[in-house]
């Protein structure tokens, strides 16, 4: 399935998996993808959510307080995706097809996440009174939805809070 995603979107998903693993969670959920997108400076989400006082540190603490951490050595061998995350990934693929694009971009993945009203990520952002329509609109107007030549993709830089 990940072959349908461009390199940046794949990296966001993999970072989300890593976050879930590091927290000792049994599956990868929308909240892990949200945190991943906030850590990746190329995602634009970091910049757009600053006005709502949403950053990776706040969301990390929210996830820890909701789900806790598992610090013992019983880490899962295989991480499954939650149903919500599967739906988000499928929605991103559908948006990509509707736009006649070849691969899911980071922006499209972010838009699919923000549109998933039943997800943990959506509920976390609602707590901060995020205007979803505004953020989605701004993501849609950024001209980053075009599939990119992946040969020159730079490494992911993490958001820096000033």
C-alpha positions in Angstrom: 0.0 0.0 0.0 2.8 2.4 0.8 3.9 2.4 -2.8 0.9 4.6 -3.5 2.5 7.3 -1.4 5.4 9.6 -2.4 8.6 9.6 -0.4 7.7 12.4 2.0 4.3 10.8 2.8 5.9 7.4 3.3 8.4 9.0 5.7 5.5 10.6 7.7 3.9 7.2 8.1 7.1 5.5 9.1 7.8 8.2 11.7 4.3 7.7 13.0 5.0 4.0 13.3 8.3 4.8 15.2 6.4 7.1 17.6 3.8 4.4 18.4 6.6 1.9 18.9 8.6 4.3 21.2 5.5 4.9 23.3 5.0 1.1 23.6 1.6 1.3 21.9 0.2 -1.8 20.2 -1.0 -0.1 17.1 -0.4 3.0 15.0 -3.2 5.4 15.1 -4.2 8.8 13.7 -2.7 10.4 16.8 0.7 9.0 15.9 0.4 10.3 12.3 -0.6 13.7 13.6 2.4 13.9 15.8 4.6 12.7 13.0 3.2 15.5 10.7 3.9 18.1 13.4 7.5 16.9 13.7 8.1 17.2 10.0 8.8 20.8 8.9 8.0 20.0 5.3 4.4 19.1 6.2 3.1 22.7 6.5 0.9 21.6 9.3 3.3 22.7 11.9 3.2 26.2 10.6 -0.6 26.3 10.1 -1.4 25.1 13.7 1.0 27.5 15.5 -1.8 30.0 15.8 -3.9 27.5 17.8 -0.9 26.8 20.1 -0.7 23.2 18.8 2.8 21.8 18.5 4.5 18.4 18.7 5.2 18.7 22.5 1.5 19.4 23.3 0.2 16.6 21.2 2.9 14.2 22.5 1.7 15.0 26.1 -1.9 14.6 25.1 -1.2 11.2 23.6 0.7 10.1 26.7 -2.1 11.2 29.0 -4.7 9.4 26.9 -2.9 6.2 26.2 0.0 6.1 28.6 3.3 4.5 27.8 4.5 1.0 28.0 8.1 1.1 29.2 8.6 -2.6 29.7 10.4 -4.8 27.2 7.3 -6.3 25.7 7.4 -4.3 22.5 5.2 -5.6 19.8 7.0 -7.4 16.9 4.5 -6.1 14.4 2.6 -2.8 14.5 -0.9 -2.8 13.1 -2.7 0.2 11.9 -5.9 1.3 13.7 -9.1 1.3 11.7 -9.1 5.1 11.7 -5.6 5.2 10.3 -6.5 2.7 7.6 -9.5 4.9 6.7 -7.3 8.0 6.5 -4.8 6.2 4.2 -7.6 5.0 2.0 -9.2 8.5 1.9 -5.8 9.9 0.9 -5.5 7.4 -2.0 -9.1 8.3 -3.1 -8.3 12.1 -3.0 -5.2 11.4 -5.1 -7.3 9.5 -7.7 -9.9 12.3 -7.8 -7.1 14.8 -8.5 -5.6 12.6 -11.2 -2.3 12.4 -9.3 0.0 9.4 -9.4 1.0 9.4 -5.7 -0.3 10.6 -2.3 1.6 13.7 -1.3 2.3 14.9 2.2 -0.4 17.6 1.8 -3.0 15.1 0.6 -2.2 12.8 3.5 -2.6 15.8 5.9 -5.9 16.8 4.4 -7.2 13.2 4.7 -6.1 13.2 8.4 -7.9 16.5 9.1 -11.1 15.3 7.4 -11.3 12.2 9.6 -13.8 13.5 12.1 -14.0 10.2 14.1 -10.3 9.9 14.6 -8.4 10.5 17.8 -6.3 13.1 16.0 -9.4 15.1 15.1 -10.6 15.0 18.7 -7.2 16.1 19.9 -7.1 19.1 17.5 -10.7 20.0 18.4 -9.6 20.5 22.0 -7.4 23.3 20.7 -10.3 24.8 18.7 -8.6 24.3 15.4 -10.6 25.6 12.4 -10.4 22.5 10.2 -12.0 24.1 7.2 -9.5 27.0 7.3 -6.4 24.7 7.7 -7.6 22.3 5.0 -8.3 25.3 2.7 -4.8 26.6 3.2 -3.3 23.2 2.6 -5.2 22.9 -0.6 -4.0 26.3 -1.9 -0.4 25.5 -1.2 0.9 24.2 -4.5 2.5 21.2 -3.0 0.0 18.6 -4.2 1.9 17.9 -7.4 3.8 14.7 -7.5 7.4 15.5 -7.3 10.6 14.1 -8.8 11.6 12.1 -5.8 15.3 11.7 -6.8 16.2 15.0 -5.1 14.0 14.8 -2.0 15.8 16.3 0.9 15.9 14.6 4.2 13.2 15.5 6.7 13.9 18.4 9.0 12.0 18.7 12.2 9.9 21.7 13.2 11.7 24.1 15.5 9.5 26.0 17.9 10.8 29.6 18.3 
